[in-house]
Amino acid sequence: MKSTRDNFNPPQKRHLKTKPVLLLLGILLLGNFLWFIAWLTPNEKVSETEEVASVGGKVITKEEWMASMEAMYGKEVLLDLVNAKVMEAAAKKNNIQVTDQEIELELALIRSTQEGTDTSLQTFDEETMRQKVRSRLILEKVLAKDIVIEDDAIKAYYDNNKNLYNIPTSYRTSIIYTTTEDEAKEVVKELENGSSFEGLARERSKDASSASLGGDIGYVSADAQSVDTAIISALPNIEVGKWSDIIALKDGRFAVTQVVNVFEGESFSYADVKDHIHRELALDQLSQSVTPETFWQEFNAKWSYSEK
């Protein structure tokens, strides 16, 4: 720019020609500055219409995706959040404490839960389970706090049910079932090539219920009744995050098994489980089940879903 200006010797010509050039440069600089500001400023309208996928040239926007997720899971997720907040408020009001040791005990009991009992919590990941267990413990403590259970009754229950508190080692297990051995070999080959176990289970497993969960069948221990003994025998030899060789099952099918996590067995003493048994016996005296929603009005809980 300096050398260009030096070429204009007459002052008048320099003045006349520089003015429009400076004006043009100013406009360009202003335009660039405004564009930079716009680029830094979030544009909600654009983000909502952002393309996240396309099928045959037809775009699926972020807005459509989020709306679909909200419709499928929004109510359940919000209900859990509201109930968790309500239970925390109840804990504060009633001066209730929940320790990590209590949560670990409940989680161990959940992992040992077998057929014929409620295994619904087993479908969640560890962090979600911990939060749900914490909320449930608060609820149980609120309901049981004024119910008197004699120590003799608690001790008698423990003595008669010691086996419940001897928790075997359990394995968080995922399985891909196949009809033929050749199919199982293909599964192993794809896993070795880097394919996701969860994705392959959804795509290739011949067991619809576990396939829908990415192969997850929950916690398996040595005394599991619904799992083939060949799978149970293989679990201790599988490294966490890895998968087994092809396993031939009694029903003629084949399986490839993954160990997601291992929880070592442990035994709980009477002192460890006394409070747990007290709550169990106290809750048995209630005439009906009580949910966190019962406390919504007390703690002024509201949400965006209107019941019809």
Secondary structure by P-SEA (a helix, b strand, c coil): caaaaaacccaaaaaaaaaaaaaaaaaaaaaaaaaaaaaacccaaaaaaccccccccccccaaaaaaaaaaacaaaaaaaaaaaaaaaaaaaaacccccaaaaaaaaaaaaacccccccccccccaaaaaaaaaaaaaaaaaaaccbbbbaaaaaaaaaaccccccccccccbbbbbbccaaaaaaaaaaaaacccaaaaaacccccaaaaaacccccccccccccccaaaaaaccccccccccccccccccccccccccbbbbbbcccccccaaaaaaaaaaaaccccccccccccccccccccccc
